């Protein structure tokens, strides 16, 4: 596929679709996203969102590597790209979603990034609470759940319970109540 100056946006939308499938566990999708991203990055410079997705894709690639050292190296490269993207555009909710979820999903004992996840999730939760049209309410609920889990990973039980209490007061999804009960939290 030849990449013209104006058709990278269509390819970028395809990258996002492959990226989502990669998040869901599809290793081949991660390879597709990475391959397309490499083509985009040859033509597109200084685009913070492209850089953020590149960082997230690197983290997904790290997940699928066998060597622990290669995993660590690739994940750290992805995190650095995401951190740079947030530094450039701290109010970009898509970038905050990417970084927050990557930071949350990495093992805390090796990466120590739950504090970053908390920062991004709190930013997004505040955004939704200011403007409920910012994203779907189901996403808001998921963010509250993950915020509580990130706090728990940081051994901040009071903050974790506060996030989960807020979730239970806001959600109509009974699955969260059952999940928290099953985990022995409430």
C-alpha positions as CSV (number, residue, x, y, z in Angstrom):
1,X,0.0,0.0,0.0
2,X,1.4,3.4,-1.0
3,X,1.0,6.0,1.7
4,X,0.1,9.4,0.2
5,X,0.3,12.6,2.2
6,X,-3.5,12.7,3.0
7,X,-4.4,9.1,3.4
8,X,-2.5,8.4,6.6
9,X,-5.6,9.3,8.6
10,X,-7.5,6.3,7.1
11,X,-4.5,4.1,7.9
12,X,-4.4,5.5,11.4
13,X,-8.1,4.6,11.9
14,X,-7.1,1.1,10.9
15,X,-4.2,1.1,13.3
16,X,-6.7,2.0,16.1
17,X,-8.9,-0.9,15.2
18,X,-6.0,-3.4,15.2
19,X,-4.8,-1.8,18.4
20,X,-8.2,-2.5,20.1
21,X,-8.1,-6.1,19.0
22,X,-4.5,-6.3,20.3
23,X,-5.8,-5.0,23.7
24,X,-8.3,-7.8,23.6
25,X,-5.4,-10.3,23.3
26,X,-5.0,-10.8,19.6
27,X,-1.2,-11.0,19.0
28,X,-1.6,-10.9,15.2
29,X,-3.5,-7.7,15.5
30,X,-0.6,-6.1,17.5
31,X,1.7,-7.1,14.6
32,X,-0.7,-5.5,12.1
33,X,-1.0,-2.3,14.2
34,X,2.8,-2.1,14.5
35,X,3.3,-2.6,10.7
36,X,0.8,0.0,9.8
37,X,2.2,2.4,12.4
38,X,5.7,2.1,11.0
39,X,4.4,3.3,7.6
40,X,2.5,6.2,9.2
41,X,5.6,7.2,11.2
42,X,7.6,7.5,8.0
43,X,5.3,10.3,6.8
44,X,3.8,11.8,9.9
45,X,6.0,13.8,12.3
46,X,5.1,15.8,15.4
47,X,1.7,14.2,15.8
48,X,1.2,13.6,19.5
49,X,-1.7,11.2,19.1
50,X,0.2,9.1,16.6
51,X,3.1,9.0,19.0
52,X,0.9,8.0,21.9
53,X,-0.6,5.1,19.9
54,X,2.9,4.0,18.9
55,X,3.8,3.9,22.6
56,X,0.7,1.9,23.5
57,X,1.5,-0.5,20.6
58,X,5.0,-0.9,22.0
59,X,3.6,-1.9,25.3
60,X,1.4,-4.5,23.6
61,X,4.4,-5.8,21.8
62,X,6.2,-6.1,25.1
63,X,3.3,-8.2,26.5
64,X,3.8,-10.7,23.7
65,X,7.6,-11.0,24.0
66,X,9.2,-14.1,25.6
67,X,12.4,-12.6,27.0
68,X,11.9,-10.7,30.3
69,X,14.6,-8.2,29.3
70,X,13.1,-7.6,25.9
71,X,9.7,-7.1,27.6
72,X,11.1,-4.6,30.0
73,X,12.9,-2.7,27.3
74,X,10.0,-2.5,24.9
75,X,7.5,-1.6,27.7
76,X,9.8,1.2,28.9
77,X,10.0,2.6,25.4
78,X,6.3,2.6,25.1
79,X,5.9,4.2,28.5
80,X,8.4,6.9,27.6
81,X,6.5,7.7,24.4
82,X,3.2,7.9,26.3
83,X,4.7,10.1,29.0
84,X,6.1,12.5,26.3
85,X,2.6,12.6,24.6
86,X,0.9,13.5,27.9
87,X,3.6,16.1,28.6
88,X,2.8,17.7,25.2
89,X,-1.0,17.4,25.4
90,X,-2.0,16.9,29.0
91,X,-5.6,17.7,28.3
92,X,-6.0,15.1,25.5
93,X,-8.4,12.5,26.9
94,X,-7.5,9.9,24.3
95,X,-3.9,10.1,25.2
96,X,-4.8,9.9,28.9
97,X,-6.9,6.8,28.2
98,X,-4.0,5.2,26.5
99,X,-1.4,5.9,29.1
100,X,-3.7,5.3,32.0
101,X,-4.6,1.8,30.8
102,X,-1.1,0.9,29.8
103,X,0.2,2.0,33.2
104,X,-2.6,0.1,35.0
105,X,-2.0,-3.1,33.1
106,X,1.7,-3.3,33.6
107,X,2.8,-5.3,36.7
108,X,3.2,-2.8,39.5
109,X,6.1,-4.7,41.1
110,X,8.3,-4.1,38.1
111,X,7.1,-0.9,36.6
112,X,5.7,1.1,39.5
113,X,3.1,2.9,37.3
114,X,-0.1,2.6,39.2
115,X,0.5,6.2,40.4
116,X,0.4,7.3,36.8
117,X,-2.8,5.3,36.2
118,X,-4.3,7.0,39.2
119,X,-3.4,10.4,37.8
120,X,-4.8,9.7,34.4
121,X,-8.0,8.0,35.7
122,X,-8.6,10.9,38.1
123,X,-8.2,13.3,35.2
124,X,-10.7,11.4,33.1
125,X,-13.2,11.0,35.9
126,X,-13.1,14.7,36.6
127,X,-13.6,15.4,32.9
128,X,-16.7,13.2,32.8
129,X,-18.1,14.7,36.0
130,X,-17.7,18.1,34.5
131,X,-19.2,17.0,31.1
132,X,-21.1,13.7,31.0
133,X,-20.9,13.8,27.2
134,X,-17.1,13.5,27.2
135,X,-17.5,9.7,26.9
136,X,-19.9,6.9,27.7
137,X,-21.2,6.4,31.3
138,X,-20.1,2.8,31.1
139,X,-16.5,4.0,30.5
140,X,-16.9,6.3,33.5
141,X,-17.9,3.3,35.6
142,X,-15.0,1.3,34.3
143,X,-12.6,4.1,35.2
144,X,-14.0,4.3,38.7
145,X,-13.4,0.6,39.1
146,X,-9.9,0.7,37.8
147,X,-9.1,3.8,39.9
148,X,-10.1,1.7,43.0
149,X,-8.0,-1.2,41.8
150,X,-5.0,1.1,41.1
151,X,-5.3,2.6,44.6
152,X,-5.5,-0.9,46.0
153,X,-2.3,-1.9,44.1
154,X,-0.7,1.1,45.8
155,X,-1.9,-0.1,49.2
156,X,-4.1,2.9,49.6
157,X,-7.2,1.1,50.9
158,X,-9.1,4.2,52.0
159,X,-8.8,5.8,48.5
160,X,-9.6,2.4,46.8
161,X,-12.8,2.0,48.9
162,X,-13.8,5.7,48.2
163,X,-13.5,5.1,44.5
164,X,-15.5,1.9,44.7
165,X,-18.1,3.5,46.9
166,X,-18.5,6.3,44.3
167,X,-18.8,3.6,41.6
168,X,-21.5,1.8,43.5
169,X,-23.4,5.1,44.0
170,X,-23.2,6.0,40.3
171,X,-23.7,2.8,38.4
172,X,-26.8,0.9,37.5
173,X,-24.7,-2.1,36.5
174,X,-25.2,-4.7,39.3
175,X,-22.1,-6.6,38.0
176,X,-19.8,-4.1,39.7
177,X,-21.5,-4.7,43.1
178,X,-21.2,-8.5,42.6
179,X,-17.6,-8.2,41.5
180,X,-16.7,-6.1,44.5
181,X,-18.6,-8.5,46.8
182,X,-16.9,-11.5,45.3
183,X,-13.5,-9.9,45.9
184,X,-14.5,-9.4,49.5
185,X,-14.4,-5.6,49.3
186,X,-18.0,-4.8,50.2
